[in-house]
Amino acid sequence: MPRRFGPYGGAFVPETLVPALSELEREWRAARRDPTFRAELRRLSRTLAGRPTPLYFARRLTERARGAQIWLKREDLVHGGAHKFNNALGQGLLAKRMGKPRLIAETGAGQHGVATAMIGAALGLETEVYMGEVDMERQRPNVLRMELLGAKVRPVTSGQRTLKDAINAALRDWISSVRTTHYLLGSAVGPHPFPSIVAEFQSVIGREIAVQSRAAFGRLPDLAVACVGGGSNAIGTFHPLRRTEVEFLGVEAGGARLRGAGAASLSHGRPGILHGAYSYVLQDREGQISETESISAGLDYAGVGPEHAWLKDSGRARYIAVHDDDALRAFHWLARDEGILPALEPAHALFAAVAEARRRPPHQRIVVTLSGRGDKDLEVVGRAARR
Amino acid sequence: MLRVAEALSLARSQERAALVPYVMVDRGRTRRLRSVVQAALEAGASALELGFPFSDPIADGPILQATADRALSNGTDWSDLVESVEIASGILPTAVMSYANPFWRHGFDHSLPSIARAGASGLIVPDLSLEEARPWIAATGRHSIDLVLLGAPGVSETRTVRLARATRGFLYLVARYGTTGTALSAERIDLTPIVRTAHRAAPRTPVLIGFGIKDPATAAQALAYGADGVIVASALEERFVRSFAPATVRRVLGPIARALRARGA
């Protein structure tokens, strides 16, 4: 398991956390070789998570673009309404294996919090989720869902009160509770071995895309598109396909038009150390982490997973930023053209995919990872429509 | 002025327990910094830890988080760090505490000589684990800064040995599972075996205990574990909120210094 992706990654953490990170790596190495663990993961992926998710040909969206075919990898149909459950299930089973009775998690849009609450309930583990106050306000339905699932939602009032601050709070909790608690980190960020573990549990997305696109159109797609906040659904899409010819496009949140860098760490940030890893970070000249802004809570993050930093530098993947208004436009396209309400996060990827499709000939195939469904965003979208 | 390492070794050879207070750099405090550090010296401090604020301090509890937020909203930047080091290091041997990113962002070739020229002789980076420390050890060595590593409860004996041998100046032993702060930790962890391991691995390297040292009792407990001294941070910063002044330093450090002397005697 790589500690570094090119120069990126590592484990910049207080020593207090080192024993827990080593234990996690040890257990993970043992678990992935253990047929019982793998069988249990496969069984629950099928019977609880609802895998495999379909690969859907978006005919009317393709007609709108009048170019390459657009296919959707339907992670919005995973239990809980987002790809997040793939990783929560895997890490939940790991926590159980390590004998840790308590789970903590951070959440931005609330999808990872919901996924953690679900697996916590299913495995009988006490669950606490840290969520920034700003995000609790804009993703209220998910707060309610977590509470109904038996999790305790801890409001985070420090910093800008979004995902970054929720990760800070979860890390601080973990420093204090590390012997009895597993930190179920939800994105492909943080100190080693988290980026690798999350990437592997999410890689089911890319593996299924490979199998399903061969079945549907006889070959791999020409382009895979996914949104990138911390980057877990994107790495799950890209990582298993990294040794193929498939082009990768990662789509970050550009925020409001004519205002700052949004939350696009790869497009506008520079290498730095945040939350235990060396990667691209939105920061000022002094090395202080910048405030970010995006209409989507799940992409509203100043850092990004270290493997993406290396995919960018090595030229294997391209990353662009899409503004709030364009993401909203794509939200409505998918709703009207296909009858699917996407989450605002993958709406960024959809906009970029349609733009790509316009530039490409009809025989090309684009797969977009539709990482989550949009029910949580109805208020935000409604408010934007009234403005 | 002695280096931090020399001051702590000297204290140890004279069988004095070292007292190292922590003060955060804050543009709004620069004017009074000299008198505050002077008061620390007079209260019996052996060295000073000067903290540079960071936006996302994951090892810090609520008190130091709030202190950092205030410092940053006062516009504190690198120039304030340099100025504060210049002031403080004229009075007490000074180590800088900073999270990794600001030093990384400024570049080792700029950040390290800049604080060394200002008079700092040590650097403490709370989010730098041993695995990531190698380039930092090399770079700090080139600029004659001692990179102070942190030990912690729960860390294996073999790792404590490696930490004790790799650290420079002293080993900063974190007293508990938790972040900085004065709130009582639920349990007391006997640090004696860790201190003993560190001393055996690096007999000339002092071990200082920090995190939760707030009064004579917690300081005396640290010495009972065999430590060579204590670091006092949140207990000071908690009271600096109301008054960043010499009297505050005397009030907090005075009783702790007396407790340390009593143990030494």
Interface residues (C-beta under 8 A of the other chain):
Chain A: R3 G10 A11 F12 V13 P14 E15 T16 L17 V18 P19 S158 G159 K164 D165 N168 L171 R172 I175 S176 S177 V178 R179 G272 I273 L274 H275 G276 V281 Q283 R285 E286 G287 Q288 I289
Chain B: F54 S55 D56 P57 I58 A59 D60 G61 Q65 D69 L72 D77 W78 Y99 A100 N101 P102 F103 W104 R105 H106 P126 D127 L128 S129 L130 E131 E132 L149 L150 G151 A152 P153 G154 V155 S156 R159 L163 V174 Y177 G178 T179 S185
